[in-house]
Amino acid sequence: MWRTLNMQVDYLIIGNSVAAVNAIEGVRERDEKGSILVVSEEPYENYSRPLISYFLGDRIKRQALEYKDASFYREMKVEVVCARAESLDCIGKKVFLSDRKHIGYGKLLIATGGSPVIPGIEGFAKETSGLFTFSGLGDALALKQYIEENAIEHAVVLGAGLIGLKAAEGLLMKGVKVTVIELADRILPNTFDLRGSEIVENELIRSGSTLIKNDTIVSIQTHQGSIVSVTLKSGRVIETGCLVIAVGVRPNSAIVQNTTIVTRRGIIVDEHLQTTEPGIFAAGDVAECPDFFDRKPSLIAIWPVAARTGRIAGFNMAGVTGSILDFSR
C-alpha cells in the first residue's frame, strides 16, 4: 500500500512486466539500499505473458503464470502501487498519477509496454459482447469466462502474427474451433521466411483450424449486443460467437506527451536505454532501441528483448555502464 500522498524515491519504475522486473534486478546488483517504487495499472504483480494461451486452454492454473512471487518484491525492497501514471514533469522530476498524487524520483524507467491496435471495422463498439484482444492476463481472464459462460464453439482471430497465433493456440486447447484471418499472403509475415511460414501454416490447418489469407474483416454484425458474424473484404460472411483482434500493438508512450522526450513509433533511447532526457530511461515494448546490425532505432516487441532492455536499463540507472549492443553480459 502507498504510505503517503506524495513521496520521493531514488528509482521510479512505471510498469511491472518483464522489463520492470529485470530492471529491479539490475538496480539491486549495484545498489542494495536505494528506494524503488513500481507504479502499474495492472492489478497483478507479475506474470508470464507468453503463457496466457496455456491458461486460456486450461493447461496451467493461474498461479503457474507467476514467475516472481510476492517475496521477490520484499527481498528486493520494492514498493508496488496499483495506479495510473498520467503525466511527467522532466524538469521537476515528478510523475503525476490519475488521483492527483505525484511521485518525485532520482531516476525514472518507463516500461509501460504496448496496447493492442484496433483497426477501423464497421460495427465495432467496445460495449459489444464477444470482442476481445489478447495481450495480457486481463484479456485471457475475460475471454476464458466468456467462452465458458456462453458455450462458444467457434471463434475468429483477426491477425496471424505471434499474438494472433497464441490466441488461436489457447482457443484450440479450450476446444473452440478457430478461423484465422490474415491480410498478408502468409502467416507470421514479420517473423519467418516463406518456408517457415508454410511449416507453421500446415500445422495450423492440421489442428483443424481454417486459415483465410489475403483478406480482412470490414464489418461486424451483432444481435442483442453480441457479435454473431463478421463480413470480410472479399464479401465472405463468417458466423461466430467470438472475435479476437490481434493485428499488432502500439507503444504506450502517452506519458511523455508534452515533454521534450523524443518519440517516433516508440520512445527513442540510446544504447544505454536512456531517453533524450538525462536520468529518464525506457525499456520493453515502449522503447525504440538501436538495432545491433545497423544501429538505427528499432521497435521489437518480444519478451526476450523486453527482459534484456530492462536489465540494461537497471544497470545504467544504478550507475553501471551497460549497452544493449554489448552481448558479453
C-alpha positions in Angstrom: 0.0 0.0 0.0 1.1 3.6 -0.6 2.0 5.1 2.7 1.9 8.8 1.8 0.1 11.1 -0.5 3.3 12.3 -2.2 6.7 10.8 -1.9 10.3 10.9 -3.2 12.1 7.8 -4.4 15.6 7.0 -5.8 14.2 4.8 -8.6 10.7 5.0 -10.0 9.6 2.4 -12.5 6.3 2.7 -14.4 5.1 -0.7 -15.5 5.5 -4.1 -13.8 6.1 -6.7 -16.5 9.3 -8.4 -17.5 11.2 -5.3 -18.4 10.5 -3.8 -14.9 11.3 -7.0 -13.1 14.7 -7.2 -14.8 15.3 -3.6 -14.2 14.8 -4.1 -10.5 17.3 -6.9 -10.5 19.7 -4.8 -12.5 19.5 -1.9 -10.0 19.9 -4.2 -7.0 23.1 -5.7 -8.4 24.7 -2.3 -7.9 22.5 -0.5 -5.3 21.2 -2.5 -2.4 19.7 0.4 -0.5 18.2 2.9 -2.9 14.4 3.1 -2.7 12.5 1.6 -5.6 8.8 2.2 -6.3 6.9 0.5 -9.1 3.7 2.0 -10.4 1.5 -0.3 -12.5 -2.1 -0.1 -13.8 -2.5 -3.9 -13.8 -3.7 -5.4 -10.5 -1.3 -8.4 -10.9 2.2 -8.2 -9.5 3.7 -10.0 -12.5 3.0 -12.9 -14.8 4.4 -14.5 -17.9 2.5 -13.1 -20.9 3.7 -15.9 -23.3 1.9 -18.4 -21.0 -1.6 -16.8 -21.1 -2.6 -19.0 -24.0 -2.0 -22.1 -21.9 -4.0 -20.6 -19.1 -6.8 -19.9 -21.5 -6.6 -23.5 -22.7 -6.7 -24.9 -19.2 -3.2 -26.4 -19.5 -2.0 -24.4 -16.4 -3.5 -22.8 -13.4 -3.5 -19.1 -12.7 -0.7 -19.4 -10.1 1.6 -21.0 -12.7 1.7 -17.7 -14.6 3.7 -16.0 -11.9 7.5 -16.1 -12.3 8.2 -13.9 -9.3 6.1 -14.2 -6.2 5.4 -11.6 -3.6 8.6 -12.5 -1.8 10.6 -11.1 -4.7 9.4 -7.5 -4.0 10.0 -7.9 -0.3 13.5 -9.3 -0.8 14.3 -6.5 -3.4 12.8 -3.9 -1.0 10.4 -2.7 -3.7 7.1 -1.0 -3.1 4.4 -1.6 -5.7 1.5 0.7 -6.3 -1.5 -0.1 -8.5 -2.2 3.3 -10.1 -2.2 5.0 -13.5 0.7 7.3 -14.3 -0.7 10.1 -16.4 1.9 12.8 -16.9 5.6 13.6 -16.4 7.5 16.7 -15.4 11.0 16.2 -16.6 12.4 19.4 -15.1 10.8 18.9 -11.6 11.4 15.1 -11.8 7.9 14.2 -10.9 5.3 11.8 -12.2 1.6 12.6 -11.7 -1.0 9.9 -11.2 -4.7 9.9 -12.1 -5.7 10.6 -8.5 -3.6 13.8 -8.5 -0.9 12.3 -6.3 2.7 12.8 -7.5 6.0 10.9 -7.1 9.4 12.6 -7.2 12.3 10.5 -8.5 16.0 10.4 -8.9 16.0 8.1 -11.9 12.9 7.0 -13.9 12.2 4.0 -16.1 9.3 3.9 -18.4 8.3 0.3 -19.0 4.7 0.8 -20.0 4.6 -1.8 -22.8 2.1 -1.6 -25.6 -1.6 -1.7 -26.3 -3.5 -3.7 -29.0 -4.1 -1.9 -32.2 -7.9 -1.8 -33.1 -8.3 -1.3 -36.9 -11.3 0.6 -38.3 -14.1 -2.0 -38.6 -17.7 -1.0 -39.3 -19.9 -2.0 -36.5 -17.1 -2.2 -33.9 -18.1 -1.0 -30.5 -16.3 -1.6 -27.1 -19.6 -2.5 -25.5 -20.3 -5.3 -27.9 -20.1 -8.7 -26.2 -17.7 -11.2 -27.8 -15.0 -8.8 -28.9 -11.5 -9.3 -27.3 -7.8 -8.6 -27.6 -5.1 -10.9 -26.3 -2.1 -9.1 -24.9 -2.5 -9.5 -21.2 -3.9 -11.6 -18.3 -7.0 -9.5 -18.1 -7.7 -10.3 -21.8 -7.2 -14.1 -21.1 -9.4 -14.0 -18.0 -12.2 -12.2 -19.8 -12.0 -14.4 -22.9 -12.0 -17.6 -20.8 -15.0 -16.5 -18.8 -17.0 -15.5 -21.9 -16.3 -18.8 -23.7 -17.4 -20.8 -20.6 -20.5 -18.8 -19.8 -21.7 -18.7 -23.4 -20.6 -22.1 -24.6 -18.7 -20.6 -27.5 -17.9 -23.3 -30.1 -16.3 -21.1 -32.8 -14.1 -18.0 -32.7 -12.5 -15.8 -35.3 -9.0 -14.5 -34.8 -8.0 -11.5 -36.9 -4.3 -11.4 -37.4 -1.8 -14.3 -37.9 1.2 -12.8 -36.1 2.6 -14.0 -32.8 -0.2 -12.7 -30.7 -2.9 -14.0 -33.1 -1.5 -17.5 -33.2 -1.1 -17.6 -29.4 -4.7 -16.7 -29.1 -5.6 -19.4 -31.6 -3.5 -21.9 -29.7 -5.3 -21.2 -26.5 -8.7 -21.4 -28.1 -7.9 -24.7 -29.8 -6.8 -26.1 -26.4 -10.1 -24.9 -25.0 -11.9 -27.0 -27.6 -13.1 -24.0 -29.7 -12.9 -24.2 -33.5 -10.9 -21.3 -34.9 -10.9 -19.3 -38.1 -7.7 -17.2 -38.6 -7.9 -14.3 -41.0 -4.7 -12.6 -42.2 -4.3 -9.7 -44.6 -0.9 -10.8 -45.8 -0.3 -13.7 -48.2 1.1 -15.9 -45.4 1.1 -16.2 -41.6 3.8 -14.7 -39.4 5.0 -12.5 -42.3 7.2 -10.3 -40.0 8.8 -13.3 -38.3 9.5 -16.1 -40.7 10.6 -16.6 -44.3 8.2 -18.2 -46.8 9.3 -21.8 -45.9 9.0 -21.1 -42.1 5.5 -19.7 -42.6 4.5 -22.7 -44.6 5.6 -25.1 -41.8 3.5 -23.3 -39.2 0.6 -22.9 -41.6 0.4 -26.6 -42.2 0.4 -27.3 -38.5 -2.3 -24.8 -38.0 -4.5 -26.4 -40.7 -3.7 -29.9 -39.3 -5.1 -28.7 -35.9 -8.5 -28.3 -37.6 -8.3 -24.5 -38.0 -9.5 -22.6 -41.0 -7.0 -20.1 -42.4 -8.0 -17.3 -44.7 -5.2 -15.2 -46.3 -5.2 -12.0 -48.4 -8.4 -10.9 -46.6 -9.6 -8.9 -43.6 -12.7 -8.0 -41.7 -14.6 -4.9 -42.9 -17.7 -5.2 -40.7 -19.2 -6.8 -37.6 -22.8 -7.9 -37.3 -24.5 -8.2 -33.9 -27.7 -9.3 -32.3 -28.9 -8.0 -29.0 -25.5 -6.6 -28.3 -23.5 -9.7 -29.1 -21.4 -10.5 -32.2 -23.0 -13.1 -34.5 -20.9 -12.8 -37.7 -18.1 -10.9 -39.5 -18.0 -9.8 -43.1 -14.7 -9.9 -45.0 -13.4 -7.6 -47.7 -13.9 -10.5 -50.2 -17.6 -10.5 -49.3 -17.5 -13.7 -47.4 -19.6 -13.8 -44.2 -18.4 -16.0 -41.2 -20.8 -16.7 -38.3 -19.0 -16.6 -35.0 -19.7 -16.0 -31.3 -16.3 -14.5 -30.6 -13.8 -12.3 -32.3 -10.2 -11.8 -31.1 -8.4 -8.8 -32.7 -4.7 -9.4 -32.9 -3.2 -7.1 -35.6 -0.4 -5.6 -33.6 0.5 -3.5 -30.6 1.2 0.2 -30.2 3.7 1.5 -27.7 2.2 3.1 -24.6 4.1 6.3 -24.8 1.4 8.8 -23.8 3.1 9.7 -20.6 5.9 11.5 -22.5 3.5 13.6 -24.5 4.0 17.4 -23.8 7.6 16.7 -22.8 10.9 17.1 -24.6 11.4 13.3 -24.8 11.7 12.3 -28.5 9.4 9.6 -29.8 8.9 8.0 -33.2 6.9 4.8 -33.1 8.1 4.3 -29.5 10.3 6.3 -27.1 13.7 6.8 -28.7 16.6 5.6 -26.5 20.3 5.3 -26.9 22.3 2.1 -26.4 22.2 2.6 -22.7 18.3 2.8 -22.8 18.4 6.4 -21.8 15.9 8.7 -23.5 16.7 12.2 -24.8 16.2 13.4 -21.2 19.1 12.6 -18.8 18.1 10.3 -16.0 14.9 9.0 -17.8 15.1 5.6 -19.3 12.7 3.4 -21.3 12.7 -0.4 -21.8 10.5 -3.2 -23.2 7.8 -2.8 -25.9 7.7 1.0 -25.5 11.4 1.6 -26.2 12.8 2.1 -29.7 16.4 0.9 -29.4 19.4 1.0 -31.6 19.5 -2.2 -33.8 22.5 -4.5 -33.3 23.3 -4.5 -37.0 22.7 -1.1 -38.4 22.4 0.9 -35.1 19.2 2.5 -36.3 16.2 2.8 -33.9 14.1 -0.4 -33.9 11.0 -1.5 -32.2 10.9 -5.2 -31.4 8.0 -6.1 -29.1 9.0 -9.6 -27.9 9.6 -11.0 -24.4 13.4 -11.6 -24.6 14.1 -8.1 -25.8 12.0 -6.6 -23.1 13.9 -8.6 -20.5 17.3 -7.6 -21.8 16.4 -3.9 -22.2 15.0 -3.8 -18.7 18.2 -5.3 -17.2 20.5 -3.0 -19.1 18.4 0.0 -18.1 18.6 -1.1 -14.4 22.4 -1.3 -14.6 22.6 2.2 -16.1 20.1 3.7 -13.6 22.3 2.5 -10.8 25.4 3.9 -12.3 26.9 0.8 -14.1 27.6 1.4 -17.8 25.7 -1.2 -19.8 24.9 -1.3 -23.5 22.2 -3.0 -25.4 24.7 -3.6 -28.1 27.1 -5.5 -25.8 26.2 -9.1 -25.5 29.0 -10.0 -23.2 26.7 -9.5 -20.2 
